[in-house]
Amino acid sequence: MAQPNFSHCALEVRAGDPERFLAAMFAPPDRREGLFALYAFNLELARIRDSVSEPLLGEMRLQWWRDTVADIAAGGTGRAGHGVSEGLAAAVAIDHLPTDDVLRLIDTRAFDLDAAPPPDLAAFEAYARDSAGLLNALALAILDVGAGPALQAAEQVGVAWALTGHLRAVPHNARIRRSVLPADLVAAEGLSLTDLFEGRRPPALAAVVARVADRARALLAEARDLRREVPRTALPILLTARLADRHLRRLARCGHDPFDPAMARPDGGRQLALLWGWATGRY
């Protein structure tokens, strides 16, 4: 089998998902390229929504990936010249990445093409579990970490990370007149999406954001309750919990206003937070 361009995947992740890139660097060297391929593939899916002018084009791209993964499952080496698909094929062959779950990840991303927000927090959390939670489960498979508490903690951390990321992305989504905030919370707090889309930072936004942030914090706490049962080998996947904490604390200091300029400032302490977590075995 031709050697795929793993370095391409690593560079893609470093540029597009730097926090996962940093966490992956704590994985054993022989497993990092598999993680980079998986994370680069996830980036490809995540970018579809903002790169197409209409949902049908997004569906076509998702189908391209379904066909590509089906070919990989049948022993293919990915699309020639497409570094991410080649890297994914190698991760399947070398790291035994389960293609059924990879296909589930693609199907979940169809939600991104739907203009309607999730009806409630439970539906929002379910989407996060089927995207970032499943991504963490796949990453654990690459590290050959067993199921049980490690898998449970990884899924919870993934959901918390996704919820936190969506809160940070509220300003970006508002600019393209999109909201993924749970519709029931928006209605209960009287949040005007028109005001949000026009950049007026309605006061009710903070209440909605706080509710979602509280759920993310609770999920992190649940994952940490399992800490004594989780092997250290799972840490490269779980260290993003420390980064989610940092973002949630900063959001709280900003009054749960994701438009606050402080939320857009670079976080220079990310590497130190990950190093401390790795050194102490804590996530």
C-alpha positions in Angstrom: 0.0 0.0 0.0 1.4 3.4 -1.0 2.5 5.5 2.0 -0.1 8.3 2.4 0.7 11.9 3.0 0.2 12.0 6.8 2.1 15.2 7.1 -0.6 16.9 5.1 -3.1 15.8 7.7 -1.0 17.0 10.6 -0.6 20.4 9.0 -4.3 20.7 8.3 -5.1 19.9 12.0 -2.5 22.3 13.3 -4.0 25.1 11.2 -7.7 24.3 11.6 -8.0 22.5 14.9 -4.9 23.6 17.0 -6.2 22.5 20.3 -6.8 18.9 19.2 -3.4 19.1 17.5 -1.7 20.0 20.8 -3.5 17.2 22.7 -2.7 14.6 20.0 1.0 15.4 20.5 0.8 13.6 23.9 -0.2 10.4 22.1 2.4 7.7 21.4 4.4 8.7 18.2 3.2 5.6 16.3 -0.5 6.6 16.9 -0.3 10.3 16.2 -0.7 10.1 12.4 -3.9 8.1 12.8 -5.3 10.8 15.1 -4.2 13.6 12.7 -6.0 11.7 9.8 -9.1 11.4 11.9 -9.1 15.0 13.0 -8.3 16.3 9.5 -11.3 14.2 8.2 -13.5 15.8 10.9 -12.3 19.2 9.8 -13.3 18.4 6.2 -16.9 17.6 7.4 -17.1 20.6 9.8 -16.1 23.0 7.0 -18.8 21.9 4.5 -21.6 24.0 6.0 -19.6 27.3 5.5 -18.2 26.4 2.1 -21.4 25.7 0.2 -24.1 28.1 -1.1 -27.0 25.7 -0.6 -27.7 22.5 1.3 -27.9 20.3 -1.8 -24.2 21.0 -2.5 -23.4 20.1 1.1 -25.3 16.8 0.8 -23.3 16.1 -2.4 -20.0 16.6 -0.5 -21.2 14.3 2.4 -22.1 11.7 -0.2 -18.7 12.0 -1.7 -17.3 11.1 1.7 -19.7 8.3 2.2 -18.6 6.8 -1.2 -14.9 7.3 -0.3 -15.3 5.6 3.1 -17.2 2.7 1.5 -14.3 2.3 -0.9 -11.8 2.4 1.9 -13.8 -0.2 3.8 -13.5 -2.4 0.8 -9.7 -2.1 0.8 -9.2 1.1 -1.1 -6.4 3.6 -0.3 -8.5 6.8 -0.6 -8.9 9.2 -3.5 -5.6 9.6 -5.3 -4.1 13.0 -4.6 -6.5 13.8 -1.7 -4.3 13.7 1.3 -7.0 13.5 3.9 -8.8 10.6 2.3 -5.4 8.8 1.9 -4.6 9.4 5.5 -8.0 8.1 6.6 -7.5 5.0 4.5 -4.2 4.4 6.3 -5.8 4.9 9.7 -8.4 2.3 8.8 -5.7 -0.1 7.6 -3.0 0.5 10.3 -5.0 1.7 13.3 -8.1 -0.4 12.6 -10.4 2.6 12.6 -14.0 1.2 12.4 -15.6 2.5 9.2 -19.1 1.9 10.3 -18.6 4.6 13.0 -16.8 6.8 10.5 -20.0 6.6 8.3 -22.1 7.6 11.3 -20.0 10.6 11.8 -20.7 11.7 8.2 -24.4 11.1 8.6 -24.5 13.3 11.8 -23.0 16.2 9.9 -26.2 16.5 7.8 -27.6 18.4 10.8 -25.1 21.2 9.9 -27.0 21.8 6.7 -30.4 22.2 8.4 -31.3 25.8 8.9 -33.5 25.0 11.9 -31.9 25.0 15.4 -32.2 22.0 17.7 -35.6 22.0 19.4 -34.2 21.7 22.9 -31.0 21.2 24.9 -31.5 17.4 24.8 -31.5 17.4 21.0 -28.5 19.8 21.0 -26.6 17.4 23.3 -27.5 14.4 21.2 -26.0 16.1 18.1 -22.9 16.9 20.1 -22.7 13.2 21.3 -23.1 11.9 17.8 -20.4 14.3 16.4 -17.7 15.2 19.0 -18.5 12.4 21.3 -18.3 9.8 18.5 -15.1 11.5 17.3 -13.5 11.0 20.7 -14.6 7.3 20.7 -12.9 6.8 17.3 -9.8 8.5 18.7 -9.8 6.1 21.6 -10.0 3.2 19.1 -6.8 4.5 17.4 -5.1 4.5 20.8 -6.4 1.0 21.4 -8.0 2.0 24.7 -10.8 -0.3 25.8 -14.4 0.6 26.4 -16.0 1.1 29.8 -15.1 4.2 31.9 -12.6 5.6 29.4 -15.2 5.5 26.6 -17.8 7.0 28.8 -15.5 9.8 29.9 -14.3 10.5 26.4 -17.9 10.8 25.1 -18.8 13.2 27.9 -15.7 15.3 27.3 -16.5 15.4 23.6 -20.1 16.6 24.2 -18.9 19.3 26.6 -16.2 20.4 24.1 -18.8 20.6 21.3 -21.3 22.6 23.4 -18.5 25.0 24.5 -17.3 25.4 20.9 -20.8 26.2 19.7 -21.2 28.9 22.3 -17.9 30.4 21.3 -19.1 30.3 17.7 -22.3 32.3 18.3 -20.9 35.5 16.8 -19.7 33.7 13.7 -23.1 32.0 13.3 -24.9 35.2 13.9 -23.0 36.9 11.0 -24.4 34.2 8.6 -27.8 34.5 10.2 -27.8 31.1 11.8 -28.4 29.9 15.4 -27.8 26.5 16.9 -29.0 27.6 20.3 -31.8 25.3 21.6 -35.1 26.7 20.4 -36.9 26.1 23.7 -34.3 28.1 25.7 -34.4 30.9 23.2 -38.2 31.1 23.5 -38.2 30.8 27.3 -35.7 33.6 27.7 -37.4 35.8 25.1 -34.2 36.0 23.0 -34.8 37.8 19.6 -32.8 36.0 16.9 -33.3 39.1 14.7 -31.5 41.2 17.3 -28.8 38.5 17.5 -28.3 38.4 13.8 -28.1 42.1 13.5 -25.3 42.3 16.1 -27.3 44.0 18.9 -26.2 41.5 21.7 -29.6 41.2 23.3 -29.4 40.7 27.2 -31.4 37.5 27.0 -28.5 35.9 25.1 -26.5 35.6 28.3 -29.2 33.6 30.0 -29.4 31.1 27.1 -25.6 30.8 26.9 -25.4 30.2 30.7 -27.8 27.3 30.6 -25.8 25.6 27.9 -22.5 26.3 29.6 -23.9 24.9 32.9 -24.6 21.6 31.1 -21.1 21.5 29.6 -19.7 22.0 33.1 -21.9 19.2 34.5 -20.7 16.9 31.8 -17.0 17.7 32.6 -17.7 17.0 36.2 -19.3 13.6 35.3 -16.3 12.7 33.2 -13.9 13.5 36.1 -15.9 11.4 38.5 -14.6 8.4 36.4 -11.0 9.6 36.7 -9.7 6.8 38.9 -11.1 4.2 36.5 -9.6 5.7 33.3 -6.2 4.6 32.1 -3.5 7.2 31.5 -3.3 6.0 27.9 -6.7 7.8 27.3 -5.4 11.2 28.4 -4.5 12.5 24.9 -8.2 12.4 24.1 -9.4 13.7 27.5 -7.0 16.6 27.8 -9.4 18.9 25.9 -11.5 18.9 29.1 -8.9 21.2 30.6 -9.2 23.5 27.6 -13.0 23.5 27.8 -12.7 24.5 31.4 -10.6 27.5 30.4 -13.1 28.6 27.7 -16.0 28.2 30.1 -14.3 30.2 32.9 -13.5 33.0 30.4 -17.1 33.0 29.2 -18.3 33.3 32.8 -16.0 36.2 33.4 -17.5 37.9 30.3 -21.0 37.5 31.8 -21.7 34.7 29.3 -21.6 37.1 26.5 -19.8 35.4 23.6 -19.6 38.7 21.8 -17.3 40.1 24.5 -13.9 41.1 22.8 -12.1 39.1 25.5 -13.5 35.9 24.1 -11.7 36.5 20.8 -8.3 37.0 22.4 -5.7 34.2 21.9 -5.4 31.8 24.9 -1.6 31.8 25.5 -2.0 29.3 28.4 -3.3 26.3 26.4 0.0 24.5 26.1 0.8 24.9 29.8 -2.7 23.7 30.7 -2.2 20.5 28.6 1.4 20.0 30.0 0.2 20.3 33.6 -2.7 17.9 32.9 -0.4 15.3 31.3 2.2 15.6 34.1 -0.4 15.1 36.8 -2.5 12.6 34.9 -5.5 14.9 35.3 -8.1 16.0 32.7 
